[in-house]
Amino acid sequence: MVYEWISHHPDETAAKAEQLGELLGSGDVLTLEGDLGAGKTTFTKGLAKGLGVKRVVNSPTFTIMKEYMGRIPLYHMDVYRLGEEWEDLGFDEYFEGEGVTIVEWAHLIQEQLPEERLEISIYHLNEWERKIFFTPYGHKYEQLCKEILA
């Protein structure tokens, strides 16, 4: 099942992501896709806040991954520029690790993703509004969607 939600402002997007972050635990994996400038980083900032991260969060575009400490670690990956080099990066160590992993442009490493995950896609509707799709893979993520989107 795919859950659809409309955000009317970036602050609303961040607040929904914060709510999700408060519910996440070690080993949770989220993927993030969508239009350029649609709010993927805004979503990640809200998620980080929900995980108790105090540092400024920004896109890891040129570093592939940034790690932030909160109540548990947040591993923020942007795999857009990886090309064929992804095979030796040990993604499974993060996916099965102590923290939450969020992967931007995850379709580029589809073969490496765990079966159970939450896929999030964000698309422009207009200047402020976004249509956000939550696609859970696995019972745990289905329950998370029901809780945050009820």
C-alpha positions as CSV (number, residue, x, y, z in Angstrom):
1,M,0.0,0.0,0.0
2,V,1.2,3.5,-0.8
3,Y,0.3,6.4,1.5
4,E,-0.1,9.8,0.1
5,W,0.2,13.1,2.1
6,I,0.1,16.7,1.0
7,S,2.4,19.2,2.7
8,H,1.3,22.8,2.4
9,H,4.6,24.3,3.6
10,P,8.3,23.3,4.2
11,D,7.7,23.7,7.9
12,E,4.9,21.1,7.7
13,T,7.2,18.7,5.8
14,A,9.9,19.1,8.5
15,A,7.3,18.6,11.3
16,K,6.0,15.3,9.7
17,A,9.5,14.1,9.3
18,E,10.3,15.0,12.9
19,Q,7.3,13.0,14.0
20,L,8.6,10.0,12.0
21,G,12.1,10.4,13.4
22,E,10.8,10.2,17.0
23,L,9.5,6.7,16.2
24,L,12.6,5.3,14.4
25,G,15.1,2.9,15.9
26,S,18.4,1.2,15.2
27,G,18.6,-0.5,11.8
28,D,15.7,1.5,10.2
29,V,16.3,2.4,6.6
30,L,14.5,5.1,4.6
31,T,14.9,6.0,1.0
32,L,14.3,9.5,-0.4
33,E,13.5,10.3,-4.0
34,G,11.8,13.1,-5.8
35,D,12.1,16.3,-7.7
36,L,15.1,18.5,-7.4
37,G,14.4,21.2,-4.8
38,A,11.3,19.4,-3.6
39,G,12.3,19.2,0.0
40,K,14.5,16.1,0.5
41,T,16.9,18.0,2.7
42,T,14.1,19.7,4.5
43,F,12.6,16.2,5.2
44,T,16.0,14.9,6.4
45,K,16.5,18.0,8.7
46,G,13.1,17.3,10.3
47,L,13.9,13.6,10.7
48,A,17.2,14.5,12.3
49,K,15.4,16.7,14.8
50,G,13.1,13.8,15.7
51,L,16.2,11.7,16.4
52,G,17.6,14.4,18.7
53,V,20.4,15.6,16.3
54,K,21.6,19.0,17.4
55,R,24.1,19.7,14.5
56,V,23.1,21.5,11.3
57,V,22.1,19.0,8.7
58,N,22.7,19.6,5.0
59,S,22.9,17.5,1.9
60,P,26.0,15.2,1.6
61,T,26.0,15.7,-2.2
62,F,29.8,15.8,-2.5
63,T,30.7,13.5,0.4
64,I,28.3,10.6,-0.2
65,M,27.6,10.2,3.5
66,K,27.4,12.3,6.6
67,E,26.9,10.9,10.1
68,Y,25.0,12.8,12.8
69,M,24.7,11.9,16.5
70,G,21.4,12.1,18.3
71,R,19.7,9.5,20.6
72,I,21.0,7.1,17.9
73,P,23.2,7.9,14.8
74,L,21.7,9.2,11.6
75,Y,23.5,8.1,8.4
76,H,22.5,10.5,5.6
77,M,23.6,9.3,2.2
78,D,23.4,10.9,-1.2
79,V,24.4,8.3,-3.8
80,Y,23.6,10.5,-6.9
81,R,27.3,10.8,-7.9
82,L,28.4,7.2,-7.1
83,G,28.3,5.7,-10.6
84,E,29.6,2.1,-10.5
85,E,31.8,2.7,-7.4
86,W,29.1,1.7,-4.9
87,E,30.0,-2.0,-4.7
88,D,32.9,-1.5,-2.2
89,L,31.2,1.0,0.1
90,G,29.7,-1.5,2.6
91,F,26.2,-0.2,2.7
92,D,25.0,-3.2,4.6
93,E,27.1,-2.1,7.6
94,Y,25.0,1.0,7.8
95,F,21.7,-0.6,6.9
96,E,22.2,-3.2,9.7
97,G,24.0,-0.8,12.1
98,E,23.2,1.1,15.3
99,G,21.5,4.0,13.6
100,V,18.9,5.2,11.1
101,T,20.0,5.3,7.5
102,I,18.3,7.7,5.0
103,V,19.4,7.4,1.3
104,E,18.8,10.0,-1.3
105,W,18.6,8.8,-4.9
106,A,18.3,5.2,-3.6
107,H,17.1,3.8,-6.9
108,L,20.7,4.0,-8.0
109,I,21.7,1.3,-5.5
110,Q,18.5,-0.6,-5.6
111,E,20.3,-4.0,-5.5
112,Q,22.0,-3.0,-2.2
113,L,18.8,-1.9,-0.3
114,P,17.3,-4.1,2.4
115,E,14.0,-5.7,1.6
116,E,12.3,-4.0,4.6
117,R,12.5,-0.2,4.3
118,L,10.3,2.9,4.0
119,E,10.5,4.6,0.6
120,I,9.6,8.3,0.6
121,S,9.1,10.3,-2.6
122,I,8.5,14.1,-2.7
123,Y,7.1,16.0,-5.7
124,H,6.3,19.7,-6.3
125,L,2.7,20.7,-6.6
126,N,3.4,24.4,-6.5
127,E,5.8,26.8,-4.8
128,W,5.0,25.6,-1.3
129,E,2.9,22.5,-1.5
130,R,4.4,19.0,-2.0
131,K,2.8,15.6,-2.6
132,I,4.7,13.0,-0.5
133,F,4.3,9.3,-1.0
134,F,5.2,6.8,1.7
135,T,5.7,3.2,0.5
136,P,6.4,0.8,3.3
137,Y,8.1,-2.5,2.8
138,G,7.6,-4.7,5.8
139,H,5.1,-4.7,8.7
140,K,7.1,-2.3,10.9
141,Y,7.1,0.4,8.2
142,E,3.4,-0.2,7.5
143,Q,2.7,0.5,11.2
144,L,4.9,3.6,11.2
145,C,2.9,5.0,8.2
146,K,-0.4,4.3,9.9
147,E,0.8,6.1,13.0
148,I,2.2,9.2,11.4
149,L,-0.5,9.5,8.7
150,A,-3.6,8.7,10.7
